[in-house]
């Protein structure tokens, strides 16, 4: 199993980034996928989840209406489009899925929002 995040970087407040998570080693279309983030000194936070087909999504209040999660089951990739970024969005962003009996995680990608 492998989850590889990419697309992070330094962006100014109000800017946008699109994160990608390339998955391999499992049947991607059979699992719900999620994005988490962890800011320095804080606990890891669930920010977005997408159903197996992509037809249903859920967001944390902190990112609702600014972030959009999407997936391409043909490309085994899940995305996180982040708009109107704020300094408090600075964190390491991880993609993840749960398949009993455990969670699977990528290594994360750093997003820094600063002027």
ChimeraX commands (.cxc) that place a marker at each C-alpha (Angstrom):
marker #1 position 0.00,0.00,0.00 radius 0.5
marker #1 position 1.27,3.42,-0.88 radius 0.5
marker #1 position -0.22,6.90,-0.56 radius 0.5
marker #1 position 1.89,9.75,-1.93 radius 0.5
marker #1 position 0.79,13.34,-1.41 radius 0.5
marker #1 position 2.03,16.20,-3.57 radius 0.5
marker #1 position 1.20,19.79,-4.43 radius 0.5
marker #1 position 2.06,21.52,-1.19 radius 0.5
marker #1 position 4.15,24.65,-0.95 radius 0.5
marker #1 position 4.27,28.26,0.10 radius 0.5
marker #1 position 1.31,30.44,-0.87 radius 0.5
marker #1 position 0.15,33.92,0.07 radius 0.5
marker #1 position -3.06,34.47,2.05 radius 0.5
marker #1 position -6.02,34.36,-0.29 radius 0.5
marker #1 position -4.22,32.08,-2.71 radius 0.5
marker #1 position -4.99,28.56,-3.88 radius 0.5
marker #1 position -3.30,25.19,-4.03 radius 0.5
marker #1 position -4.37,21.77,-5.27 radius 0.5
marker #1 position -3.08,18.76,-3.42 radius 0.5
marker #1 position -2.98,15.30,-4.96 radius 0.5
marker #1 position -2.68,11.89,-3.37 radius 0.5
marker #1 position -1.66,9.03,-5.62 radius 0.5
marker #1 position -2.70,5.63,-4.31 radius 0.5
marker #1 position -1.42,2.18,-5.14 radius 0.5
marker #1 position -1.40,-1.32,-3.73 radius 0.5
marker #1 position -5.09,-1.60,-2.97 radius 0.5
marker #1 position -8.46,-1.30,-4.69 radius 0.5
marker #1 position -8.81,2.47,-4.60 radius 0.5
marker #1 position -12.43,2.56,-5.72 radius 0.5
marker #1 position -13.51,0.35,-2.83 radius 0.5
marker #1 position -12.57,2.75,-0.03 radius 0.5
marker #1 position -13.67,6.10,1.28 radius 0.5
marker #1 position -10.77,8.58,1.23 radius 0.5
marker #1 position -10.00,11.43,3.57 radius 0.5
marker #1 position -7.70,14.40,3.96 radius 0.5
marker #1 position -6.31,15.34,7.37 radius 0.5
marker #1 position -3.97,18.08,8.46 radius 0.5
marker #1 position -1.73,18.68,11.43 radius 0.5
marker #1 position -0.46,22.09,12.42 radius 0.5
marker #1 position 2.56,22.51,14.70 radius 0.5
marker #1 position 1.63,21.77,18.29 radius 0.5
marker #1 position -1.89,20.66,17.38 radius 0.5
marker #1 position -3.66,17.36,16.96 radius 0.5
marker #1 position -4.29,15.87,13.55 radius 0.5
marker #1 position -7.60,17.16,12.20 radius 0.5
marker #1 position -9.99,15.48,9.76 radius 0.5
marker #1 position -10.90,18.08,7.15 radius 0.5
marker #1 position -12.57,16.30,4.24 radius 0.5
marker #1 position -13.94,12.90,3.28 radius 0.5
marker #1 position -15.21,11.52,-0.01 radius 0.5
marker #1 position -17.26,8.41,-0.65 radius 0.5
marker #1 position -16.09,5.49,-2.80 radius 0.5
marker #1 position -17.86,6.79,-5.90 radius 0.5
marker #1 position -17.16,10.44,-5.20 radius 0.5
marker #1 position -20.83,11.23,-4.97 radius 0.5
marker #1 position -20.78,12.25,-1.31 radius 0.5
marker #1 position -18.42,14.57,0.50 radius 0.5
marker #1 position -18.09,16.00,4.00 radius 0.5
marker #1 position -16.02,18.86,5.34 radius 0.5
marker #1 position -14.88,20.26,8.65 radius 0.5
marker #1 position -16.43,23.61,9.43 radius 0.5
marker #1 position -12.97,25.20,9.30 radius 0.5
marker #1 position -12.62,24.49,5.56 radius 0.5
marker #1 position -16.23,24.31,4.35 radius 0.5
marker #1 position -16.89,26.43,1.25 radius 0.5
marker #1 position -13.15,26.97,0.72 radius 0.5
marker #1 position -11.85,23.45,0.13 radius 0.5
marker #1 position -13.13,20.80,-2.28 radius 0.5
marker #1 position -12.29,17.12,-2.19 radius 0.5
marker #1 position -12.54,15.07,-5.38 radius 0.5
marker #1 position -11.36,11.73,-6.67 radius 0.5
marker #1 position -10.56,10.05,-9.97 radius 0.5
marker #1 position -10.97,6.31,-9.60 radius 0.5
marker #1 position -9.44,5.72,-13.03 radius 0.5
marker #1 position -6.26,7.46,-11.91 radius 0.5
marker #1 position -6.33,6.16,-8.30 radius 0.5
marker #1 position -5.96,9.72,-7.10 radius 0.5
marker #1 position -7.74,11.92,-4.59 radius 0.5
marker #1 position -7.47,15.69,-4.71 radius 0.5
marker #1 position -7.94,18.61,-2.36 radius 0.5
marker #1 position -8.57,21.97,-4.00 radius 0.5
marker #1 position -7.86,24.69,-1.45 radius 0.5
marker #1 position -9.02,28.24,-2.12 radius 0.5
marker #1 position -9.01,31.43,-0.07 radius 0.5
marker #1 position -6.16,30.09,2.00 radius 0.5
marker #1 position -5.50,31.58,5.42 radius 0.5
marker #1 position -2.40,31.54,7.64 radius 0.5
marker #1 position -4.24,29.16,9.96 radius 0.5
marker #1 position -4.39,26.61,7.14 radius 0.5
marker #1 position -0.64,26.14,7.53 radius 0.5
marker #1 position -0.08,22.46,8.30 radius 0.5
marker #1 position 1.13,19.16,6.98 radius 0.5
marker #1 position -1.66,17.62,4.90 radius 0.5
marker #1 position -2.18,13.87,4.77 radius 0.5
marker #1 position -4.42,11.59,2.77 radius 0.5
marker #1 position -5.74,8.50,4.47 radius 0.5
marker #1 position -8.17,5.63,4.32 radius 0.5
marker #1 position -9.44,3.03,6.74 radius 0.5
marker #1 position -9.62,-0.62,5.91 radius 0.5
marker #1 position -10.14,-2.90,8.88 radius 0.5
marker #1 position -8.29,-3.30,11.08 radius 0.5
marker #1 position -6.23,-0.15,10.51 radius 0.5
marker #1 position -5.78,3.29,9.00 radius 0.5
marker #1 position -3.34,3.91,6.18 radius 0.5
marker #1 position -1.48,7.20,5.79 radius 0.5
marker #1 position 0.76,8.99,3.37 radius 0.5
marker #1 position 3.85,10.91,4.48 radius 0.5
marker #1 position 2.16,14.25,4.03 radius 0.5
marker #1 position 2.83,17.44,2.15 radius 0.5
marker #1 position 3.60,20.79,3.79 radius 0.5
marker #1 position 1.34,23.75,3.12 radius 0.5
marker #1 position 2.50,27.14,4.35 radius 0.5
marker #1 position 0.29,30.20,4.02 radius 0.5
marker #1 position 2.26,33.35,4.62 radius 0.5
marker #1 position 2.93,36.74,3.11 radius 0.5
marker link #1:1,2 radius 0.2
marker link #1:2,3 radius 0.2
marker link #1:3,4 radius 0.2
marker link #1:4,5 radius 0.2
marker link #1:5,6 radius 0.2
marker link #1:6,7 radius 0.2
marker link #1:7,8 radius 0.2
marker link #1:8,9 radius 0.2
marker link #1:9,10 radius 0.2
marker link #1:10,11 radius 0.2
marker link #1:11,12 radius 0.2
marker link #1:12,13 radius 0.2
marker link #1:13,14 radius 0.2
marker link #1:14,15 radius 0.2
marker link #1:15,16 radius 0.2
marker link #1:16,17 radius 0.2
marker link #1:17,18 radius 0.2
marker link #1:18,19 radius 0.2
marker link #1:19,20 radius 0.2
marker link #1:20,21 radius 0.2
marker link #1:21,22 radius 0.2
marker link #1:22,23 radius 0.2
marker link #1:23,24 radius 0.2
marker link #1:24,25 radius 0.2
marker link #1:25,26 radius 0.2
marker link #1:26,27 radius 0.2
marker link #1:27,28 radius 0.2
marker link #1:28,29 radius 0.2
marker link #1:29,30 radius 0.2
marker link #1:30,31 radius 0.2
marker link #1:31,32 radius 0.2
marker link #1:32,33 radius 0.2
marker link #1:33,34 radius 0.2
marker link #1:34,35 radius 0.2
marker link #1:35,36 radius 0.2
marker link #1:36,37 radius 0.2
marker link #1:37,38 radius 0.2
marker link #1:38,39 radius 0.2
marker link #1:39,40 radius 0.2
marker link #1:40,41 radius 0.2
marker link #1:41,42 radius 0.2
marker link #1:42,43 radius 0.2
marker link #1:43,44 radius 0.2
marker link #1:44,45 radius 0.2
marker link #1:45,46 radius 0.2
marker link #1:46,47 radius 0.2
marker link #1:47,48 radius 0.2
marker link #1:48,49 radius 0.2
marker link #1:49,50 radius 0.2
marker link #1:50,51 radius 0.2
marker link #1:51,52 radius 0.2
marker link #1:52,53 radius 0.2
marker link #1:53,54 radius 0.2
marker link #1:54,55 radius 0.2
marker link #1:55,56 radius 0.2
marker link #1:56,57 radius 0.2
marker link #1:57,58 radius 0.2
marker link #1:58,59 radius 0.2
marker link #1:59,60 radius 0.2
marker link #1:60,61 radius 0.2
marker link #1:61,62 radius 0.2
marker link #1:62,63 radius 0.2
marker link #1:63,64 radius 0.2
marker link #1:64,65 radius 0.2
marker link #1:65,66 radius 0.2
marker link #1:66,67 radius 0.2
marker link #1:67,68 radius 0.2
marker link #1:68,69 radius 0.2
marker link #1:69,70 radius 0.2
marker link #1:70,71 radius 0.2
marker link #1:71,72 radius 0.2
marker link #1:72,73 radius 0.2
marker link #1:73,74 radius 0.2
marker link #1:74,75 radius 0.2
marker link #1:75,76 radius 0.2
marker link #1:76,77 radius 0.2
marker link #1:77,78 radius 0.2
marker link #1:78,79 radius 0.2
marker link #1:79,80 radius 0.2
marker link #1:80,81 radius 0.2
marker link #1:81,82 radius 0.2
marker link #1:82,83 radius 0.2
marker link #1:83,84 radius 0.2
marker link #1:84,85 radius 0.2
marker link #1:85,86 radius 0.2
marker link #1:86,87 radius 0.2
marker link #1:87,88 radius 0.2
marker link #1:88,89 radius 0.2
marker link #1:89,90 radius 0.2
marker link #1:90,91 radius 0.2
marker link #1:91,92 radius 0.2
marker link #1:92,93 radius 0.2
marker link #1:93,94 radius 0.2
marker link #1:94,95 radius 0.2
marker link #1:95,96 radius 0.2
marker link #1:96,97 radius 0.2
marker link #1:97,98 radius 0.2
marker link #1:98,99 radius 0.2
marker link #1:99,100 radius 0.2
marker link #1:100,101 radius 0.2
marker link #1:101,102 radius 0.2
marker link #1:102,103 radius 0.2
marker link #1:103,104 radius 0.2
marker link #1:104,105 radius 0.2
marker link #1:105,106 radius 0.2
marker link #1:106,107 radius 0.2
marker link #1:107,108 radius 0.2
marker link #1:108,109 radius 0.2
marker link #1:109,110 radius 0.2
marker link #1:110,111 radius 0.2
marker link #1:111,112 radius 0.2
marker link #1:112,113 radius 0.2
marker link #1:113,114 radius 0.2
marker link #1:114,115 radius 0.2
view
